[in-house]
Amino acid sequence: MAFCGNCGAETADDGVCPNCGPAVAQAADVDQPQQQAQYEQPPQQVQQAPGGRPMRQLKTDRGLLKLILLSIVTLGIYGIIFYYSISSDINEVATRYDGKKTMNYALLLLLVGPATLGIGYFVWFHRAFNRIGDEMRRRGINTDFGASVFWIWGVLGGLIIVGPFIEIHKLCTAMNELNANYNQNG
């Protein structure tokens, strides 16, 4: 039995690591107890390909027009998928740094929002927008994105009708930039 010298996973007989791929050196069988103890720590949230980039590339093509058109065609289902993907993407990008989890949007929509008489929606958006802005600043992306975008454009901007559209555009732009940075740097 052999173990990958990079991640500690048990490798197949042909020396191919199931996590890292074929071009990985293996640790000797003699070091097996020491290797297993070394890799008993919980694995990182994100599996990375050689070169430090993540295994799965996140979407960088979000846009306001796409959201509006696909939401109309799918009778609102795409809007749910849009916010669901926002919550899963920010969890994948930021959780290993800040230790937080953004609630799954489907859970918010179906259970928490109605149970809190709508207050849960405001809390979710406030926290999600803040977390996106914080992660962008942590990665060195120059931005003014944060909870203020939600409150100013999404809530108060609703009085001038175009505010929520500006909010969604800013959200799409911020997530595209954040995901592009994550796809490049991990």
Secondary structure, DSSP 8 states (H G I E B T S, - for coil): -EEETTT--EE-TTS-BTTTBSS--EE-GGGHHHHHHHT-S---SS-B-TTS-BSS-------HHHHHHHHHHTTTHHHHHHHHHHHHHHHHHHHHHH------HHHIIIIIHHHTTTHHHHHHHHHHHHHHHHHHHHTT-----SHHHIIIIIIGGGGGSSHHHHHHHHHHHHHHHHHHHHHHH-
